Amino acid sequence: MKTNPPHPPNTAALTPDQRNLWQGLLQDLNQHNILCHCRQCDREWVSSEPQPCVCGSSAIEWFSCWQFPDD
């Protein structure tokens, strides 16, 4: 089940503890949830972090999977 992140707060109004909590929530959502696409060989995979392709290319675009709607 995908979880959409809460709406981002006004970061200027956050305390350092609140900002750390918000950043931690985003890191949790990205865990094993990064869609990677190689611009060289067109391979796609899901990872916990952006990484080079097995073809050796570092021309990778990546997106957080929670950015895409479920429907």
Secondary structure, DSSP 4 states (H G I P E B T S, - for coil): ---PPPPPP-GGG--HHHHHHHHHHHHHHHTT-EEEEETTT--EEEESS----TTS---EEEEEGGGS---
